[in-house]
Amino acid sequence: MKQTAIQISMINNINNSDNNGEQLMTSLEIAALTGKKHCHVMEAIRKMELAWKKVNESNFRLVEYQDNKGELRPCYLLTKTECLYIATKFNDEARAKLVIRWEELERDVRCQMEEGRCKKPKEIRLLACDEEVLDEADNILGDELAELNRRGKYCYTATEIGKMFGMEGRDLNSFLADKGVIRWARGQWQLTRPYQHMGLTENRYRYVHGLNGRRKQESYLVWTDEGREFIKEMVY
């Protein structure tokens, strides 16, 4: 594609390694490799940057490149770890292309080391397989989930509370819905207005894959200690 060729040529205007010799990848190259529009890749990176900054206390590196009109445009310059974090939002085919590209970058660095051209040699470990890269990306995603679930970690699901009364989780939810405590909205159970801001519930998060292969975040209602006692009083 003509657009892809233009994007790849733009990458040559940016130094794709830092002072320590670490290989970097631009958002332009990510867009070219995955067949996505650069504006969409930039948008995805900006959305994910908030969680990254919260965990790592740093922003992604924002630089400029010169387009075919000679105008300066923004793009991101990412390390391997940052790139793999962004790739968790892509489908399997797009992630596989990024895996292959990183293997090429690391192989080039190894060759330079062997030829004595690297000013600051550093240990380079080629990736053993695609699964290893995806595992590393999942670890990053797992840290994000752990932070999101910090408040809901020790809460109780409807199934866990329902066992106290010999009920299935769905039966307990139906009971609470009949009592006007919860309602089904936006794909999950939510507290109705009178019971909000009482400290009865939290949200717990998880990642699932949709039919298109993309990973998405879902949340579901869990009950605090106060919420569990509230349900016990209502049932009894």
C-alpha positions in Angstrom: 0.0 0.0 0.0 1.2 3.5 -0.9 0.4 4.9 2.5 2.3 2.1 4.3 5.4 2.8 2.1 5.3 6.5 2.9 4.9 5.8 6.7 7.9 3.5 6.7 10.1 6.0 4.9 9.2 8.6 7.5 10.6 6.4 10.2 14.1 6.9 8.8 14.0 10.5 10.0 13.9 9.3 13.7 16.7 7.7 15.6 15.4 4.3 16.6 17.7 3.7 19.5 18.5 5.6 22.7 21.9 6.4 24.2 22.1 2.9 25.8 21.6 1.2 22.5 18.1 0.0 23.3 16.0 -0.4 20.2 12.9 1.7 19.9 9.8 1.6 17.7 7.7 4.5 16.5 3.9 4.6 16.4 4.3 5.1 12.7 6.0 1.8 12.3 3.4 0.1 14.5 0.7 1.5 12.2 2.6 0.4 9.1 3.2 -3.1 10.4 -0.4 -3.7 11.7 -2.2 -2.0 8.8 -3.8 0.6 11.0 -4.2 4.3 10.5 -1.6 6.2 12.5 -4.2 8.5 14.0 -6.0 5.4 15.4 -2.7 4.0 16.9 -2.0 7.4 18.4 -5.5 7.5 20.0 -5.0 4.0 21.4 -1.7 4.9 22.9 -3.0 8.1 24.5 -5.8 6.1 26.2 -3.5 3.5 27.5 -0.9 6.1 28.7 -2.9 7.0 31.8 -2.7 3.5 33.3 1.0 3.2 32.2 1.8 6.5 34.0 0.0 5.4 37.1 2.0 2.2 37.4 5.4 3.4 36.0 5.3 7.1 36.9 6.4 8.1 33.4 4.8 9.1 30.1 5.5 7.6 26.7 8.1 9.5 24.7 6.4 11.9 22.3 8.6 13.1 19.3 8.0 14.7 15.9 8.6 13.5 12.4 8.4 15.3 9.1 5.6 14.3 6.8 5.7 14.3 3.0 4.5 17.9 3.0 7.5 18.9 5.1 5.3 19.6 8.1 6.1 18.4 11.6 3.7 15.8 13.1 3.7 14.1 16.5 4.4 10.4 17.0 5.3 8.1 19.9 8.7 6.5 20.3 8.3 3.3 22.4 10.6 0.8 24.0 10.0 -2.9 23.6 8.1 -3.2 26.9 5.9 -0.2 26.1 5.2 -1.5 22.6 4.2 -4.9 24.0 1.8 -3.2 26.4 0.2 -1.3 23.5 0.0 -4.5 21.5 -2.3 -6.1 24.1 -5.1 -4.1 22.5 -4.4 -5.6 19.0 -5.7 -8.8 17.5 -3.4 -11.9 17.3 -2.3 -11.2 13.7 -1.2 -7.6 14.5 0.7 -8.7 17.6 2.4 -11.5 15.7 3.7 -8.9 13.2 5.1 -6.8 16.0 6.8 -9.9 17.6 8.5 -10.6 14.3 9.6 -7.0 14.0 11.1 -6.9 17.5 13.0 -10.1 16.7 14.5 -8.4 13.6 15.5 -5.4 15.7 17.2 -7.5 18.3 18.9 -9.6 15.7 20.3 -6.5 14.1 21.7 -5.3 17.4 23.3 -8.7 18.0 25.0 -8.6 14.6 26.3 -5.1 15.4 27.8 -6.3 18.7 29.5 -9.2 16.9 31.0 -6.8 14.4 32.1 -4.4 17.2 29.9 -1.5 16.0 28.0 -1.1 19.3 29.5 1.7 21.5 27.8 0.4 24.6 27.4 -3.4 24.4 24.5 -4.8 26.4 23.1 -8.3 26.8 20.6 -9.0 24.1 18.3 -12.0 24.5 16.4 -13.0 21.4 12.8 -14.0 22.0 12.4 -17.8 22.0 8.9 -17.7 20.6 5.8 -15.6 20.1 4.2 -17.1 23.2 7.1 -15.7 25.3 6.4 -12.2 24.0 2.6 -12.5 24.7 3.4 -13.8 28.2 5.4 -10.7 28.8 2.6 -8.5 27.5 0.1 -10.4 29.8 2.3 -9.7 32.8 2.1 -6.0 32.1 -1.6 -6.3 31.7 -1.8 -8.3 34.9 -0.2 -5.5 36.8 -2.8 -3.1 35.5 -5.6 -5.5 36.5 -4.1 -5.9 40.0 -4.2 -2.1 40.5 -7.8 -1.8 39.2 -8.9 -4.6 41.5 -7.1 -3.3 44.6 -10.4 -2.2 46.2 -12.5 -5.1 45.1 -9.9 -7.8 45.9 -11.4 -8.9 49.2 -15.0 -8.5 48.3 -17.6 -11.2 47.7 -19.4 -12.3 44.5 -23.1 -13.0 44.5 -22.3 -16.7 44.2 -20.2 -16.6 47.4 -22.8 -14.8 49.4 -25.6 -16.9 47.9 -24.0 -20.1 49.4 -24.7 -18.7 52.9 -28.5 -19.0 52.1 -28.4 -22.1 49.9 -29.0 -20.0 46.8 -27.3 -19.8 43.4 -25.7 -16.5 42.5 -28.3 -15.8 39.8 -31.1 -16.5 42.3 -29.6 -14.0 44.8 -29.3 -11.4 42.1 -33.0 -12.0 41.1 -34.0 -11.6 44.8 -32.1 -8.3 45.1 -33.5 -7.1 41.8 -37.1 -7.8 43.0 -36.3 -5.8 46.2 -35.1 -2.9 44.1 -31.6 -3.0 45.3 -29.9 -3.8 42.0 -30.8 -3.5 38.3 -29.3 -4.8 35.1 -27.8 -2.0 33.0 -25.0 -1.8 30.5 -24.3 -5.5 30.6 -23.9 -5.8 34.4 -25.7 -5.6 37.7 -25.6 -2.1 39.3 -26.9 -0.7 42.5 -30.1 1.4 42.2 -29.9 5.0 43.1 -31.2 4.7 46.8 -28.4 2.3 47.6 -25.5 4.0 45.9 -22.7 5.7 48.0 -23.4 3.4 50.9 -20.2 1.4 50.5 -22.0 -1.8 49.7 -20.2 -2.7 46.5 -17.1 -2.4 44.4 -16.4 -3.3 40.8 -14.1 -6.1 39.9 -12.4 -6.2 36.5 -11.2 -8.8 34.0 -10.1 -9.1 30.4 -11.9 -11.2 27.8 -11.5 -11.8 24.1 -14.3 -10.8 21.8 -15.4 -12.7 18.6 -13.1 -10.4 16.6 -10.1 -11.5 18.6 -9.6 -8.2 20.4 -9.2 -8.1 24.1 -11.6 -6.0 26.1 -12.1 -5.0 29.7 -15.2 -6.1 31.6 -16.4 -5.3 35.1 -18.9 -7.0 37.4 -20.4 -6.1 40.8 -18.9 -7.5 44.1 -20.0 -6.9 47.6 -18.0 -5.4 50.5 -18.3 -6.7 54.1 -20.9 -4.0 54.7 -22.8 -5.2 51.6 -22.7 -8.8 52.7 -24.2 -7.8 56.1 -26.8 -5.7 54.4 -27.9 -8.7 52.3 -28.0 -11.0 55.4 -30.4 -8.6 57.1 -32.5 -8.4 54.0 -32.8 -12.1 53.5 -33.4 -12.9 57.2 
